[in-house]
Amino acid sequence: DAGVIQSPRHEVTEMGQEVTLRCKPISGHDYLFWYRQTMMRGLELLIYFNNNVPIDDSGMPEDRFSAKMPNASFSTLKIQPSEPRDSAVYFCASSFMGEGYGYTFGSGTRLTVV
Amino acid sequence: AQSVTQLGSHVSVSEGALVLLRCNYSSSVPPYLFWYVQYPNQGLQLLLKYTSAATLVKGINGFEAEFKKSETSFHLTKPSAHMSDAAEYFCAVSGYSSASKIIFGSGTRLSIRP
């Protein structure tokens, strides 16, 4: 398996623009998680899905953030409009939770909003 | 509810010396416990996990951790540090439930002195 695949690896955008981050989880995994990592706040769980259904989005910072999982092999995290304080590394992770395997993380998307 | 506390945001050891990274957890149910490693500009990688089998868990790259219920600890050790061990290390906890999410600590940055 190729692991969790995120795209793009780097994204630089201007304030006010829409940004879409993409994630392909490991085949067969039934949980998908979106995290944000910054120096100030560390790793923050934004939202997670089970069987494509959003379970907990309490970590989504504002209505500018939205996430979808239209099928078992694809998820998006969208920020509209983007702001400089959204600059961070965004990680996607997937898991087959029932067996305590832990998460497999993607390599992340480094977002810079200027 | 679960939580983890990592003692020391930065640990520095000499090459060849013992590595000890401390983690204490809090959990209202029997926990799963994890250590993850993050190398620069990469995602998190699972080092090892405890899932109620042996209390001494061996992981990749010569690391191991011991689950001590009486001390609510899950410290990470390696007998002899190597330069390539320089990275950020995260302790994490989840409960015995398919609905559990993993809660990450704030991380410990390990530096290796030549």
Interface residues (C-beta under 8 A of the other chain):
Chain A: V4 F33 G42 L43 L45 Y48 N50 I55 D56 F91 A93 M97 G98 G100 Y101 G102 Y103 T104 F105 G106 S107 G108 R110
Chain B: Y32 F34 Y36 N41 Q42 G43 L44 Q45 L46 K49 T51 F90 A92 S94 Y96 S98 A99 S100 K101 I102 F104 S106 G107
